[in-house]
Amino acid sequence: MSRLQNIGIAFLLSVVTTSIMAQGINVEEAWIREAPPVSRVQAGYAIFKNNLNKDIKIIGASSPAFKKIEFHETVLENGLTKMIHQPTVTISHQTPLVFQPEGLHLMLFNPLKPLHAGERVTINFIFSNSTSATASFIIRKNTNSDSSQHKHH
Amino acid sequence: MSKSLFTTLFLGVIIIVSIVGYTLYQQGRVSRADLDNLSATVFRSPRAIKDFELTDHTGKPFTQASLKGNWSFIFFGYTNCPDVCPNTLSMMNIMAVNLEQKQPDKQTPRFIMVSVDPERDTVKQLSAYIPYFNNAFIGLTGKSSQQIDVVTKQFGIPYLINKKSPDDTEYDVQHSGAILLVNPDGNLHALFSGPHDAAKLVSEFNLIRYFYEQN
């Protein structure tokens, strides 16, 4: 692999990996799937890492870009794909909490304006220890796992 | 060389050439057993589809006859679905691009989303939603749930509209994530259960189509 490709990959990683937050919680790979202009709901994904020595819950989320945010989990039950509303979610201090396509996701209701790939929005998370922190989410068209689009290039 | 020895040698060569030729021919063929090993369920006898009356995202009627003449991948979803439906439609777009680029001599299959939420998914709503993923994709809706049920019931596709109250407008719809494959005769040919992977679906579809074309 050429040095130029290495630099390119390092740059890409720096773009897709956002590490923020105080109080020992990091958020990485925070992104929102771009949606068709008529969509009233969108989904957000991220990986939460807890560097504290105990579990912590996320008890709420809000953003200036959306009317309401909830935590939903997509599950397959008896041949039906369901979305289960989770009032709170727990970030274990041992394993990261992963929000991902067709799994646990941020359900983002009523975007106040259409969001385009490359734009960023902030989401504020409230934790069970009465702290809160803001993460920056990038709008993207596809998932990382859509690598099949690129692997033959 | 005696005549009988020549005849024996000649017949021997014919037999060897036949065996080698047949073996090579069989290696190139896709057998039914190959299809049984796919993750897709390929029906031994493709199933006839009873007529239905739906409307596409441009407002034109779409019936069982509209399925003929090309392969169709059919998925059931709704436009207020934030996770599974856009994920599946994006995956179908990757499939479409892959098939178009790698097999330009073959007709690219149709990719169809049938809405299981006709109350909110009007033609206007679908017309702004479906082309976002791919201009060639087709969105179908009905004038009522009954029209949708004519399709879902015969395909064995369950769904459940999850309204919390009669005036709930933010409801979600529980639905099957399966993708159906209809052959150019307009018959149900195969079923892919989720989770879906574009590369796998394309390679399995190529095998299914190849087997269909040589039989």
Chai-1 contact restraints between the chains, C-beta under 6 A:
chainA,res_idxA,chainB,res_idxB,connection_type,confidence,min_distance_angstrom,max_distance_angstrom,comment,restraint_id
A,R33,B,P86,contact,1.0,0.0,6.0,A-B,restraint_1
A,P36,B,Y129,contact,1.0,0.0,6.0,A-B,restraint_2
A,P36,B,Y132,contact,1.0,0.0,6.0,A-B,restraint_3
A,V38,B,Q125,contact,1.0,0.0,6.0,A-B,restraint_4
A,V38,B,A128,contact,1.0,0.0,6.0,A-B,restraint_5
A,V38,B,Y129,contact,1.0,0.0,6.0,A-B,restraint_6
A,R40,B,N80,contact,1.0,0.0,6.0,A-B,restraint_7
A,V41,B,N80,contact,1.0,0.0,6.0,A-B,restraint_8
A,V41,B,P82,contact,1.0,0.0,6.0,A-B,restraint_9
A,Q42,B,P82,contact,1.0,0.0,6.0,A-B,restraint_10
A,A43,B,P82,contact,1.0,0.0,6.0,A-B,restraint_11
A,A43,B,D83,contact,1.0,0.0,6.0,A-B,restraint_12
A,T74,B,D83,contact,1.0,0.0,6.0,A-B,restraint_13
A,T74,B,V84,contact,1.0,0.0,6.0,A-B,restraint_14
A,G79,B,P158,contact,1.0,0.0,6.0,A-B,restraint_15
A,G79,B,S176,contact,1.0,0.0,6.0,A-B,restraint_16
A,L80,B,P158,contact,1.0,0.0,6.0,A-B,restraint_17
A,L80,B,Q174,contact,1.0,0.0,6.0,A-B,restraint_18
A,T81,B,V84,contact,1.0,0.0,6.0,A-B,restraint_19
A,T81,B,H175,contact,1.0,0.0,6.0,A-B,restraint_20
A,T81,B,G177,contact,1.0,0.0,6.0,A-B,restraint_21
A,K82,B,Q174,contact,1.0,0.0,6.0,A-B,restraint_22
A,M83,B,D172,contact,1.0,0.0,6.0,A-B,restraint_23
A,P101,B,N87,contact,1.0,0.0,6.0,A-B,restraint_24
A,E102,B,V84,contact,1.0,0.0,6.0,A-B,restraint_25
A,E102,B,N87,contact,1.0,0.0,6.0,A-B,restraint_26
A,H105,B,D83,contact,1.0,0.0,6.0,A-B,restraint_27
A,M107,B,P82,contact,1.0,0.0,6.0,A-B,restraint_28
A,N142,B,S90,contact,1.0,0.0,6.0,A-B,restraint_29
A,S148,B,I94,contact,1.0,0.0,6.0,A-B,restraint_30
A,S148,B,A198,contact,1.0,0.0,6.0,A-B,restraint_31
A,S148,B,A199,contact,1.0,0.0,6.0,A-B,restraint_32
A,Q149,B,I94,contact,1.0,0.0,6.0,A-B,restraint_33
